[in-house]
Amino acid sequence: MWEKLVECVPNVSEGRDKAAIEAMAQAIRNVSEVRLLDVQSDPDHNRSVFTFVGTPEGVATAVLELFAAALPRIDLRVHRGEHPRMGAVDVVPFVPVRGVKMQDCVALAHKVGKEIWKKFRVPVYLYAESATRPERQDLSEIRKGEFEGFFEKIKDPNWHPDFGDPVVHPTAGVTAVGAREFLIAFNVNLGTSDLRVAKEIAKAVRFSSGGLRYVKALGMELRERGIVQVSMNLTNFRKTPLPRVLELVRREAQRFGVPVVGTEIVGLIPEEALVQVAEYYLQLEKFSLGQVLERRIEEALRGE
């Protein structure tokens, strides 16, 4: 359909107001050169993740339409949730899918970042492959202090935004915009209400404190369910696959006498990552993606 295809996965600080979430989703759907693939909302995190694909131009337009829908409906002065946040539209990553390279997504991040400031007066920080400074490659470093702490943080010359004045938007905070590879948001739920356990396991798993490369992790509380969660981002599933992450969490949980009661994927996941899981747990030998039935059907139909 489109020769050039970009994925965008904005994270928005609203996971409870269904009408607001639908309004934001519809704003994306209204852009002709974009297809909204998935919306996932979590009331405990008070956060929604939108996944859409489209042409570079269409994706850029959809992000701006999302901001126009989100900003009147989200006020961070009253927002509360388990997930760290610094903006109403907290983070906007661009991912190359087809016919575009990473540098194209970097250029797109720059273009969209400038427009966000120009149209909405929300300061923008470039992160990941788009980062202008080494310390800004890691989103968690930018987000430290969250919305409440940014009013002082932004005054530090080292933390002036890449686009915009060093003044936090009073209700929408600041936003991170960047380019990156595919990321898997993977959560493991634990059969305990002890948040300390989740935080200790997250510390053991995440790379920044000595755990697995390409894994970011936080311990969070799911109050509605009376349990806790290790919430993770896997930034390179090929080098650190899902089964390796899950087994380390499981082993660490055993140290505390706590069971893993479930896992979840937030947003979408590449097929290849699920094949890795099948290969590991089924102990498959010499397995390839070419053995997936639906893939063979698609290939056969394309050849007609």
Buried (B, 14 or more C-beta within 10 A) or exposed (E): EBEBBBBBBBBBBBBBBEEBBEBBBEBBBEBEBBBBBEBBBBBBBBBBBBBBBBBBBBBBBBBBBBBEBBBEBBBBEEBEBBBBBBBBBBBBBBBBBEEBEBEBBBBBBBBBBBBBBEEBBBBBBBBBBBBEEEEBBBBEBBBBBBBEEBEEBBEEEEBEBBBBEBEBBEBBBBBBBBBBBBBBBBBBBBBBBBBEBBBBBBBBBBBEEEBBEBBBBBBBBBEEEEBBBBBBBBBBBEEBBBBBBBEBBBEBBEEBEBEBBEBEBBBBBEEEBBBBBEBBEEEEEEBEEEEBEEEEEEEEEEEE
